[in-house]
Amino acid sequence: MIVFGGGQFNGYDYGVLFNDVWVLTHASGNGGTPTWVPITPPGGAPAPREGHQAVYNPGSNTMTIFGGGNNGIMDVPNDVWVPSYANGLDGQPQWTQLSPSGNLPAARQNLVATYSTANNAMTVFGGCCPSFNDLWALSNASGGGPVAWEQLSASPGPAPRANNGAFGYDQSTDLLIVFGGFGYNPGFTLYNDTWMLTYANDAKGTPAWINTIPNGAPQSPPSSSSFLGAYDSVSQRLMALPDETNPVDLWVMTSRNGIDVSCSSVPPTERQLAELKREGILYAVVKVPQYDSGMVECSGQVETAQQQLNAFIAAGFKTAAYCDLLFETGYGNGTYQAQTCLQNITKSTTYPVQLSELSFVALDVEGTWPLVGAPARTLITQAAEAITAAVPHQPVIYTDPGDWEAITGAGYGNTFSAYELWLAHPDGLPSLTPFPLTAPFYGWTVLSGKQYKQNVTQDPSGVKPVDYDVFDPTLFP
């Protein structure tokens, strides 16, 4: 762990400011005894400051520092500094002050800063003083090329605020998550809302703010003048800790709480199941086919689905299944297809599963098929009625927006909106709200589940490929 600057608090403000660099070796406690080591780069150094931000590039072993102030007095310059060999290894540390081109962000402290190693870019949001809600990107943030500031234009976002200590950046989806903070203008306002910024650091799309949890939402952490926090990119969870509550409350925002798997995922081992739990996965949904496929990677997939269901249930996951519907003549009507799927769930004596052990059974409506329009809607209706007759709850509709319109036809009304909707919507946004399409979507105005990250092949649990989902807990009683 590398630490730069900061202040010594005297009960009112930071009476002493620092500009030194320290490294804590074996910071996690693994591999050796943690030890503080001072790093003293020769030459000029940044002015002492508090409330700044620093981001680290492990590839170049450099740390980029921006912002900071003096107890709200903005006499600290809005400069950018980079220490080379920042962890003190492999070379002599050296301070370098970058000279970015373009307009510069106003001097600020208590800001948000994220960094993408993929394009060596740092994104800066908010801060004070006064309070800001502007958005800036610094290219070549750790050096190695032309350095330039650019003010980004994004959709209307959070009100001006600072002290957003609980924030995180998910590089795999290029998503910035910001929670809470307070604003000085107008007046003094505390916030406990959550905002997500898409395309935060990459140039693959226009950044857009989305208010996923509104201010004052029930069951959110309380408003606080200062939240500390950390983001776990493995479990994709944001942890927030208000600094003045007693007793101290730790809050965790689960941005993914479920997975769904199909025939291409082998049944999980005990180690993999334990790792999924450590990642914050609570719910598992297994795709159950009607027939074994001739494809090599999915041969014997009915038995694979039975093994998967059995493994997740036995490990204590709340588990559901979804039935693959086939919209083509020769496979039987919806009643027959649903009953075939239910039999495939329960018929195994080696991997026994009871329908009562499942939280729900969903109908998989996706793909390109010759049977569309009214005949397809009839097939869905028949399958839904068969599921309702067999299990103590209505089925959930799982679909993709484009596939749903292509299969069922446009403009037919709200035929299925009484069922819960689980939508494949890989926008990288791990949230059910706001509704990701122009509501209503064929009568649906809310989501109960969203599959937002598909075919993940680098899952640390070892279960792969896997799709990540966020579910409303009410789906899993």
Buried (B, 14 or more C-beta within 10 A) or exposed (E): EBBBBBBEEEEEEBEEBBBBBBBBBEEEEEEEEEEEEEBEBEEEBBBBBBBBBBBBBEEBBBBBBBBBBBBBEBEBBBBBBBBBBBBBEEEEBEBBBBEBEBEBBBBBBBBBBBBBBEBBBBBBBBBBBBBBBBBBBBBBBBBEEEBBBBEBEBEEBBBBBBBBBBBBBBBEBBBBBBBBBBBBBEEEBBBBBBBBBBBBBBEEEEBBBBBBBEBEBEEBBEBBBBBEBEBBEEBBBBBBBBEEEEEEEEBBBBBBBBBBBBBBBBBBEEEBBEBBBEBBBBBBBBBBBBEBEEEEEBEEBBBBBBBBBBBBBBBEBBBBBBBBBBBEEEBBEBBBBBBBBBEBBBEBEEBEBEBEBBBBBBBBBBBEBEBBEEEBBEBBBBBBBBBBEBBEBBBBBBBBBEBBBBBBBEEEEEEBBEBBBBBBBBBBBBBBBBBBEEEEBBBBEBBBBBBBBBEBEEBBBEBBBBBBBBBBEEBBE
